[in-house]
């Protein structure tokens, strides 16, 4: 009942499982591409904070798979996709996985080596911290993650390349905008249709003082597409039976919360470590 309820409340969660995406966030990158055509002319891509791999899946289908289906349009060249994360993830066709720290110079060297000394045309980053629910804190930590990502972006991205990253929009978004403008001549904030309204706090998007700047903020995705904040009826199967919820396409291999879940499960079954028992218990 719980799975079916989430499928009804979150249409993109349901569609992700039906279409073979590892996470609903795949639709965000697809909708960004619809608006900005980010994959045009791209041959080398880096996916930062890649696990569980939904954005890497999009890169694989949009670039690697397309190059295999129509090699003549790519002049025999196969796009190179490198995915980086501290956590391991299940393999994806055409994606080279690097398990490492995005702030480490050694990681950047490994990426350049995979690109045969060349630099990336596009870098994407869908990483985010574990949210606390306190938006000011979450926004600050997320902005610091993006600035940390710039550590490797400045090493692996070619001049004129594109950088796509997730942000938490809030009252200090204008500061992040100005920081990004130091590296990129064009900076635009966009909200994909698949991103819930509740996931971002709106702000004025301007700087106070003589250097007032209006931040470009665009909505991505067809307005006739699914609304991420609506509930949709569950479809019945072909035999007319009740709806059957699908399992996730690819559960995380080694999630950082695995130990916490094991401890919680052990506690619920009354299992206590021996060294915590007092003598005579």
C-alpha positions in Angstrom: 0.0 0.0 0.0 2.9 2.3 0.9 4.6 1.9 -2.5 1.4 2.4 -4.5 0.7 5.5 -2.4 4.1 7.1 -3.4 3.6 6.1 -7.0 0.3 8.0 -6.9 1.7 11.1 -5.2 4.9 11.3 -7.2 4.3 10.8 -10.9 8.0 11.3 -11.8 9.0 8.6 -9.2 6.6 6.2 -10.9 7.7 7.2 -14.5 11.3 6.8 -13.6 10.8 3.1 -12.6 8.6 2.5 -15.7 11.2 4.0 -18.1 14.2 2.4 -16.4 15.7 5.4 -14.7 17.5 4.9 -11.4 16.0 8.1 -9.9 13.4 10.7 -10.7 16.2 13.3 -11.1 16.8 12.0 -14.6 13.8 14.0 -15.8 15.4 17.2 -14.5 18.4 16.8 -16.8 16.2 15.8 -19.7 14.1 18.9 -19.2 17.1 21.2 -18.9 18.3 19.8 -22.2 14.9 20.5 -23.8 15.3 24.1 -22.8 19.0 24.7 -23.4 20.1 21.9 -25.8 23.1 21.2 -23.5 24.3 18.1 -25.4 24.8 19.8 -28.7 28.5 19.3 -29.8 29.4 17.5 -26.6 31.9 14.6 -26.9 33.4 14.5 -23.4 31.3 14.7 -20.2 32.0 14.5 -16.5 29.2 13.6 -14.0 30.1 14.7 -10.4 28.5 13.2 -7.4 27.1 10.6 -9.8 25.6 7.9 -7.6 23.1 6.3 -7.9 23.6 7.2 -11.6 20.4 8.7 -13.1 22.2 11.6 -14.7 24.9 9.2 -16.0 22.1 7.2 -17.5 20.8 10.2 -19.3 24.3 11.0 -20.6 24.7 7.4 -21.8 21.4 7.3 -23.7 21.8 10.8 -25.1 25.4 10.4 -26.2 26.9 6.9 -26.0 23.8 5.0 -27.2 23.1 7.6 -30.0 26.7 7.3 -31.2 26.4 3.5 -31.4 23.1 3.7 -33.3 24.3 6.3 -35.8 28.1 6.2 -35.9 28.2 8.1 -39.2 26.8 11.2 -37.6 29.6 11.1 -35.1 32.3 10.4 -37.7 33.1 7.1 -35.9 33.9 9.0 -32.6 32.5 7.5 -29.4 31.6 10.1 -26.6 33.5 9.7 -23.4 31.6 9.9 -20.1 33.3 9.8 -16.7 31.2 9.5 -13.5 32.8 10.4 -10.2 31.5 9.7 -6.7 32.8 8.7 -3.3 30.3 5.8 -3.3 30.4 2.9 -5.8 27.5 2.5 -8.2 26.3 -0.2 -10.6 27.8 -0.1 -14.1 26.2 1.9 -16.9 26.9 1.3 -20.6 29.5 3.7 -21.9 30.2 5.3 -18.5 33.7 5.2 -16.9 33.4 5.2 -13.2 35.9 6.9 -10.9 35.5 6.5 -7.1 37.1 9.5 -5.6 36.9 13.0 -4.0 35.9 15.8 -6.4 38.0 18.2 -4.4 41.2 16.2 -4.9 43.6 17.2 -7.7 44.4 13.5 -8.2 40.8 12.9 -9.3 41.0 15.7 -11.9 44.2 14.1 -13.2 42.5 10.7 -13.6 39.6 12.4 -15.6 42.0 14.1 -17.9 43.9 10.8 -18.4 40.6 9.1 -19.5 40.1 12.0 -22.0 43.6 11.4 -23.4 44.8 14.8 -22.3 41.7 16.7 -23.5 39.2 18.5 -21.4 35.5 18.1 -21.0 32.8 19.9 -23.0 30.2 19.5 -20.2 30.3 18.9 -16.5 27.1 18.1 -14.6 26.6 17.8 -10.8 23.4 16.6 -9.1 25.0 16.2 -5.7 23.3 17.5 -2.6 23.9 17.2 1.2 21.6 15.3 3.5 19.0 18.1 4.2 18.3 19.2 7.7 14.9 20.9 7.0 16.4 24.3 8.0 16.5 25.9 4.6 19.2 28.5 5.4 21.6 25.8 6.5 20.7 23.5 3.6 21.2 26.4 1.1 24.6 27.3 2.6 25.9 23.7 2.6 24.7 23.2 -1.0 26.3 26.4 -2.2 29.6 25.2 -0.6 29.3 21.9 -2.4 29.0 23.7 -5.7 32.0 25.8 -4.9 33.8 22.6 -4.0 32.8 21.1 -7.3 34.4 24.2 -9.0 37.7 22.8 -7.7 37.6 20.0 -10.2 35.5 21.9 -12.8 38.3 24.5 -13.3 40.7 21.7 -14.0 38.7 19.5 -16.3 36.3 21.8 -18.2 37.5 23.4 -21.4 37.2 27.1 -22.1 33.7 27.7 -23.4 32.4 24.5 -21.8 29.1 24.2 -19.8 28.6 23.4 -16.1 25.2 22.2 -14.9 24.6 21.9 -11.1 21.8 21.7 -8.6 21.3 24.6 -6.3 19.0 25.4 -3.4 17.4 28.7 -4.2 17.0 31.1 -1.2 17.8 34.6 0.0 21.6 34.2 -0.6 21.3 32.8 -4.1 22.5 36.1 -5.5 25.9 35.6 -3.7 26.3 32.2 -5.4 25.3 33.8 -8.7 28.1 36.4 -8.4 30.6 33.7 -7.5 29.7 31.7 -10.5 29.9 34.8 -12.7 33.6 35.0 -11.8 34.1 31.8 -13.8 31.3 31.8 -16.4 30.2 34.7 -18.6 26.6 33.4 -18.8 24.8 32.1 -15.6 21.2 31.1 -15.6 19.1 29.6 -12.8 16.4 27.2 -14.1 13.7 25.1 -12.5 12.7 21.9 -14.3 9.1 20.9 -14.4 9.9 17.7 -12.5 11.2 19.7 -9.5 8.5 20.2 -6.9 7.5 23.7 -6.0 8.1 22.9 -2.3 11.8 22.0 -3.0 12.8 25.6 -3.7 12.1 28.8 -1.7 11.6 31.8 -4.1 13.5 35.0 -3.5 13.8 38.4 -5.2 16.9 37.3 -7.1 18.6 40.6 -7.1 21.6 42.3 -5.4 21.1 45.3 -3.2 23.3 48.4 -3.8 24.7 50.2 -6.9 25.6 46.9 -8.6 22.1 45.6 -8.8 21.8 42.4 -10.8 18.6 40.6 -11.9 19.3 36.8 -11.9 17.9 34.9 -15.0 15.5 32.3 -13.7 13.8 30.0 -16.2 11.2 27.2 -16.0 12.3 24.1 -17.9 10.0 21.5 -19.4 6.8 21.6 -21.4 3.9 23.2 -19.4 1.6 20.4 -20.6 3.9 17.8 -19.0 3.3 16.1 -15.7 3.0 18.4 -12.6 5.4 17.2 -9.9 3.1 18.5 -7.2 0.0 16.7 -8.4 -1.3 13.2 -7.6 -2.2 11.1 -10.6 -4.5 8.0 -10.7 -2.7 4.7 -10.9 -3.1 2.8 -14.1 -4.5 -0.7 -14.2 -2.6 -3.5 -15.9 -3.6 -5.0 -19.2 -5.5 -7.9 -17.6 -7.6 -5.5 -15.6 -6.1 -6.4 -12.3 -5.0 -4.0 -9.5 -1.9 -1.8 -9.9 1.4 -3.4 -9.0 4.2 -1.0 -7.9 7.6 -1.6 -9.4 10.8 -1.9 -7.4 13.5 0.8 -8.0 15.6 0.2 -11.1 18.9 0.0 -9.3 19.2 0.3 -5.5 22.4 2.0 -4.1 25.3 -0.5 -3.8 26.9 0.9 -0.7 24.8 3.9 0.6 26.3 5.9 3.4 23.2 5.3 5.5 23.6 1.4 5.3 25.1 1.1 8.8 22.4 3.3 10.4 19.7 1.1 8.8 21.4 -2.1 10.1 21.6 -0.6 13.6 17.9 0.4 13.5 16.9 -3.0 12.3 19.0 -4.7 15.0 17.4 -2.5 17.6 13.9 -3.3 16.4 14.6 -7.1 16.8 16.1 -6.6 20.3 19.6 -7.4 19.2 22.3 -5.8 21.5 26.0 -5.9 21.0 27.8 -8.1 23.6 30.2 -5.4 24.7 27.2 -3.2 25.7 25.8 -5.7 28.1 26.7 -5.2 31.7 28.1 -8.1 33.8 25.5 -10.5 35.1 23.0 -9.5 32.5 
